[in-house]
Amino acid sequence: MSLEQERAAKVTRVCRLIEGSDHALSLEGLAQELEMTPSHLHRIFKEVTGLTPKAYAAAHRSQRVRSRLLSHRETITEAIYGSGYNSNGRFYDESPAILGMTPSRFRRGGEEEEIKFAVGQCSLGAILVARSKRGICAIALGDDPGSLVRDLQDQFPRAQLAGGDREFEGTVAKVIGFVDSPGTGFDLPLDVRGTAFQQRVWKALTEIPIGSRLSYSELASRIGAPKSVRAVAQACGSNKLAVAIPCHRVVRQDGELSGYRWGVERKSRLLERETES
């Protein structure tokens, strides 16, 4: 077995230990299990996965609590503790970032959460903009306005979707203005919901200067996870905030355009427009 394979096998074992435990495992305990020093384990784990063991455990807990809440087989408290959280209070403090809402509302599919939305037209076709109380939670581009609305309904199956008022129309106009003229800048609050790793990728995307491009491998290196190119690409594909989180600025290693949630042609037009601005 090569050194690279041996490192990958050790990291895989740590992942399985974390996933199989019903409580938080310390770095020291994990290192002892693998007969390694904590610092060595911390370093190779981050190199391979792009996350520290602690961040990986947090991401796994958040995914597990989502699944348990939606299963309806146990109480909310049981789901929280069964997912590895040590206290209700800590989870409730973190739940806005993890779920985007309270656990009870999440369990009901976003019921009672009000999402304002509007569909309009921009230079790239139909555009849907949606906003929760926390900020813009969706910007979608497409050819069929009806499909954009159905996708929003799938994201928030039991939320109260409401047409935008005059104030919201102003917000939509700002978004459309930014899509059509990216040099104007984007300063609206965002409601970003995702795992710890996704949020790291999305934050790095917002730091790519207008008119610039990065490869997926360069982006992975920028967030300190050079071995996680595939995971970075998946995080880009999971972005629900077109243009505001500019995943269109990431291209293949050879400079060619790759897949884009809202169509490669739109990605090409966005990049051309930014180069010209």
For each residue, the residues with C-beta under 8 A, 3 or more apart:
1: 5 6 9
2: 5 6
3: 6 7
4: 7 8
5: 1 2 8 9
6: 1 2 3 9 10
7: 3 4 10 11 44 47 48
8: 4 5 11 12 48
9: 1 5 6 12 13
10: 6 7 13 14 34 36 41 44
11: 7 8 14 15 44 45 48 49
12: 8 9 15 16
13: 9 10 16 17 34
14: 10 11 17 18 30 34 41 45 53
15: 11 12 18 19 49 56
16: 12 13 19 20
17: 13 14 20 21 25 30 33
18: 14 15 21 25 30 53 56 57 60
19: 15 16 60
20: 16 17
21: 17 18 24 25 84
22: 82 84
23: 84 86
24: 21 57 84 86
25: 17 18 21 29 30 53 57
26: 29 30
27: 30 31 38 41 42 53 54
28: 31 32 38
29: 25 26 32 33
30: 14 17 18 25 26 27 33 34 38 41 53
31: 27 28 34 36 37 38 40 41
32: 28 29 35
33: 17 29 30
34: 10 13 14 30 31 41
35: 32
36: 10 31 40 41
37: 31 40 41
38: 27 28 30 31 41 42
39: 42 43
40: 31 36 37 43 44
41: 10 14 27 30 31 34 36 37 38 44 45 53
42: 27 38 39 45 46 52 53
43: 39 40 46 47
44: 7 10 11 40 41 47 48
45: 11 14 41 42 48 49 51 52 53 56
46: 42 43 49 50 51 52 224 225
47: 7 43 44 225 226 227
48: 7 8 11 44 45 227 228
49: 11 15 45 46 56 225 227 228 231
50: 46 197 200 220 223 224 225 227 228 231 232
51: 45 46 55 56 59 196 197 225
52: 42 45 46 55 56
53: 14 18 25 27 30 41 42 45 56 57
54: 27 57 58
55: 51 52 58 59 196 197
56: 15 18 45 49 51 52 53 59 60
57: 18 24 25 53 54 60 61 84
58: 54 55 61 62 196
59: 51 55 56 62 63 195 196 197
60: 18 19 56 57 63 64 84
61: 57 58 64 65 83 84 85
62: 58 59 65 66 98 195 196
63: 59 60 66 67 195
64: 60 61 67 68 83 84
65: 61 62 68 69 79 80 83 85 91 98 103
66: 62 63 69 70 98 99 106
67: 63 64 70 71
68: 64 65 71 73 74 78 79 82 83
69: 65 66 76 79 103 106 107
70: 66 67 106 107
71: 67 68 74 79
72: 107
73: 68
74: 68 71 78 79 82
75: 78 79
76: 69 79 80 103 104 107
77: 80 81 88
78: 68 74 75 81 82
79: 65 68 69 71 74 75 76 82 83 103
80: 65 76 77 83 85 88 91 103
81: 77 78 84 85
82: 22 68 74 78 79
83: 61 64 65 68 79 80
84: 21 22 23 24 57 60 61 64 81
85: 61 65 80 81 88 90 91
86: 23 24 90
87: 90 91
88: 77 80 85 91 92
89: 92 93
90: 85 86 87 93 94
91: 65 80 85 87 88 94 95 98 103
92: 88 89 95 102 103
93: 89 90
94: 90 91 97 98
95: 91 92 98 99 101 102 103 106
96: 99 100 101 134
97: 94 100 193 199
98: 62 65 66 91 94 95
99: 66 95 96 102 103 106 193
100: 96 97 106 132 134 137 191 193
101: 95 96 105 106 110 113
102: 92 95 99 105 106
103: 65 69 76 79 80 91 92 95 99 106 107
104: 76 107 108
105: 101 102 108 110 111 112 113
106: 66 69 70 95 99 100 101 102 103 109 110
107: 69 70 72 76 103 104
108: 104 105 111 112 158
109: 106 156 157 158 159
110: 101 105 106 113 115 156 157 158 159
111: 105 108 158 159 160
112: 105 108 159 160
113: 101 105 110 132 133 156 159 160
114: 132 133 159 160 162
115: 110 130 131 132 137 152 156 159 160 161 162
116: 130 131 162 163 164 165 168
117: 128 129 130 131 138 149 152 161 162 163 164
118: 128 129 163 164 168 169 172
119: 126 127 128 145 148 149
120: 126 127 129 172 176
121: 125 126 127
122: 125 127 141 176 179 180
123: 179 180 269
124: 127 141 179 262 266 269 270
125: 121 122 141 142 143 266
126: 119 120 121 141 142 143 144 145 148
127: 119 120 121 122 124 139 140 141 148 175 176 179
128: 117 118 119 138 139 140 142 145 148 149 151 152
129: 117 118 120 136 138 139 164 171 172 175
130: 115 116 117 136 137 138 139 152
131: 115 116 117 135 136 137 164 168 171 191
132: 100 113 114 115 135 137 191
133: 113 114
134: 96 100 137 189 191
135: 131 132 188 189 190 191
136: 129 130 131 139 171 175 188 189 190 191 241 244
137: 100 115 130 131 132 134 190 191 193 240 241
138: 117 128 129 130 152 155 240 241
139: 127 128 129 130 136 175 240 241 242 243 244
140: 127 128 148 151 152 240 242 262
141: 122 124 125 126 127 148 179 242 262 263 266
142: 125 126 128 145 147 148 262 263
143: 125 126 147
144: 126 147 148
145: 119 126 128 142 148 149
146: 149 150
147: 142 143 144 150 151
148: 119 126 127 128 140 141 142 144 145 151 152
149: 117 119 128 145 146 152 153
150: 146 147 153 154
151: 128 140 147 148 154 155
152: 115 117 128 130 138 140 148 149 155 156 161
153: 149 150 156 157 161
154: 150 151 157
155: 138 151 152 240
156: 109 110 113 115 152 153 159 161
157: 109 110 153 154
158: 108 109 110 111
159: 109 110 111 112 113 114 115 156
160: 111 112 113 114 115
161: 115 117 152 153 156
162: 114 115 116 117
163: 116 117 118
164: 116 117 118 129 131 167 168 169 171 172
165: 116 168 169
166: 169 170
167: 164 170 171
168: 116 118 131 164 165 171 172
169: 118 164 165 166 172 173
170: 166 167 173 174
171: 129 131 136 164 167 168 174 175 188
172: 118 120 129 164 168 169 175 176
173: 169 170 176 177
174: 170 171 177 178 188
175: 127 129 136 139 171 172 178 179 186 188 243 244
176: 120 122 127 172 173 179 180
177: 173 174 180 181 184
178: 174 175 181 182 184 185 186 243 244
179: 122 123 124 127 141 175 176 182 242 243
180: 122 123 176 177
181: 177 178 184 277
182: 178 179 210 243 270 273 274 277
183: 210 274 277
184: 177 178 181
185: 178
186: 175 178 243 244
187:
188: 135 136 171 174 175 244
189: 134 135 136
190: 135 136 137 241 244 245
191: 100 131 132 134 135 136 137
192: 199 202 241 245
193: 97 99 100 137
194: 198 199 202 235 238
195: 59 62 63 198 199
196: 51 55 58 59 62 199 200
197: 50 51 55 59 200 201 228 231 235
198: 194 195 201 202 235 238
199: 97 192 194 195 196 202 203
200: 50 196 197 203 204 223
201: 197 198 204 205 219 223 232 235 236
202: 192 194 198 199 205 206 235 239 245
203: 199 200 206 207
204: 200 201 207 208 219 222 223
205: 201 202 208 219 236 239 245 246 247 249 250
206: 202 203 245 246
207: 203 204
208: 204 205 212 213 214 246 249 250
209: 212
210: 182 183 274 277
211: 274 275 277
212: 208 209 249
213: 208 249 250 251 255 271
214: 208 218 219 222 249 250 251
215: 218 219 250 251 252 253 255
216: 219 220 229 232 233 236 250 251 252 253 258
217: 220 221 226 229 253
218: 214 215 221 222
219: 201 204 205 214 215 216 222 223 232 236 250
220: 50 216 217 223 225 226 227 228 229 231 232
221: 217 218 224 225 226
222: 204 214 218 219
223: 50 200 201 204 219 220 232
224: 46 50 221
225: 46 47 49 50 51 220 221 228 231 232
226: 47 217 220 221 229
227: 47 48 49 50 220
228: 48 49 50 197 220 225 231 232
229: 216 217 220 226 232 233
230: 233 234
231: 49 50 197 220 225 228 234 235
232: 50 201 216 219 220 223 225 228 229 235 236
233: 216 229 230 236 237 250 258
234: 230 231 237 238
235: 194 197 198 201 202 231 232 238 239
236: 201 205 216 219 232 233 239 247 250
237: 233 234 247 259 261
238: 194 198 234 235
239: 202 205 235 236 242 245 247 261
240: 137 138 139 140 155
241: 136 137 138 139 190 192 244 245
242: 139 140 141 179 239 245 248 261 262
243: 139 175 178 179 182 186 246 248 270
244: 136 139 175 178 186 188 190 241
245: 190 192 202 205 206 239 241 242
246: 205 206 208 243 249
247: 205 236 237 239 250 260 261
248: 242 243 260 266 267 270 271
249: 205 208 212 213 214 246 271 274
250: 205 208 213 214 215 216 219 233 236 247
251: 213 214 215 216 255 256 257 258
252: 215 216 255 256 257 258
253: 215 216 217
254:
255: 213 215 251 252
256: 251 252
257: 251 252 260 264 267 268 271
258: 216 233 251 252 264
259: 237 264
260: 247 248 257 263 264 266 267
261: 237 239 242 247
262: 124 140 141 142 242 266 267
263: 141 142 260 266 267
264: 257 258 259 260 267 268
265: 268 269
266: 124 125 141 248 260 262 263 269 270
267: 248 257 260 262 263 264 270 271
268: 257 264 265 271 272
269: 123 124 265 266 272 273
270: 124 182 243 248 266 267 273 274
271: 213 248 249 257 267 268 274 275
272: 268 269 275 276
273: 182 269 270 276 277
274: 182 183 210 211 249 270 271 277
275: 211 271 272
276: 272 273
277: 181 182 183 210 211 273 274
